[in-house]
Amino acid sequence: MVIGYKRMACAALSGMLLYGCGTTPRFNENFGTSVRANVAAQVLDPAAVANTNPAAGMEGSTAIIAQGRYQDSFKATEPPIRPLIINGAGGK
């Protein structure tokens, strides 16, 4: 009786494995569209690397202070949360 269950289990397992190998996903015509759009957005202006004009933004001293505050925000750790302990014993 045990041998019959083992054979049935092996047959079922091998059938599932073969079924998993036999199917392939069916892709539609939009497969890869988002990747192509992202690549196109990254190479929109290939001559941008030759631009030596700096981007407009903060002045240097303000940017240094903001960067310092940003880096310091990772140094401070949050205080640990105490676990809520509920005693169901009801002892006095």
C-alpha positions in Angstrom: 0.0 0.0 0.0 2.9 2.4 0.9 4.6 1.7 -2.5 1.4 2.7 -4.3 1.3 6.1 -2.5 5.0 6.7 -3.3 4.5 5.9 -7.0 1.4 8.1 -7.1 3.4 11.0 -5.4 6.3 10.6 -7.8 4.0 10.5 -10.8 2.2 13.7 -9.6 5.5 15.5 -8.8 7.0 14.6 -12.2 3.8 15.7 -13.9 3.9 19.1 -12.2 7.6 19.5 -13.1 7.0 18.7 -16.7 4.0 21.0 -16.9 6.0 23.9 -15.4 8.7 23.4 -18.1 6.2 23.1 -20.9 4.5 26.5 -20.6 6.0 29.7 -21.8 4.7 33.2 -21.0 2.9 34.9 -23.8 4.1 38.5 -24.3 2.1 41.1 -26.0 3.2 43.8 -28.4 3.8 46.3 -25.5 6.5 44.1 -23.8 9.6 46.2 -23.2 7.9 49.6 -24.0 8.7 51.1 -20.6 12.4 50.1 -20.9 12.6 51.6 -24.3 10.9 54.8 -23.1 13.4 55.1 -20.1 16.4 54.5 -22.4 15.1 57.1 -24.8 14.6 59.6 -22.0 18.2 59.1 -20.8 19.7 59.7 -24.2 17.4 62.6 -25.2 20.3 65.0 -25.4 23.5 63.2 -26.1 25.4 66.5 -26.4 24.6 67.4 -22.8 27.9 66.0 -21.7 29.7 68.8 -23.5 27.8 71.5 -21.7 30.2 73.3 -19.4 27.6 75.8 -18.1 26.8 74.9 -14.5 23.2 74.4 -13.6 21.4 77.2 -11.7 20.8 76.4 -8.1 21.8 77.2 -4.5 24.8 79.2 -3.7 27.7 77.2 -2.3 27.5 78.1 1.4 23.8 77.3 1.5 24.3 74.0 -0.3 27.1 73.0 2.1 24.9 73.7 5.2 22.0 71.7 3.6 24.3 68.8 2.8 25.6 68.8 6.3 22.1 68.7 7.8 21.2 65.8 5.4 24.3 63.8 6.5 23.6 64.5 10.2 20.0 63.3 9.9 21.3 59.7 9.5 23.5 59.9 12.6 20.7 60.4 15.1 19.0 57.2 16.0 15.4 56.9 17.1 14.8 55.9 20.7 13.8 52.2 21.0 10.1 51.4 21.4 9.2 49.7 24.6 7.2 46.5 24.0 3.7 46.4 25.3 3.5 43.7 27.8 0.0 42.5 28.9 0.0 40.2 31.9 -3.0 37.9 31.6 -2.3 36.1 34.9 -4.4 38.6 37.0 -2.3 38.0 40.1 -2.4 40.3 43.0 
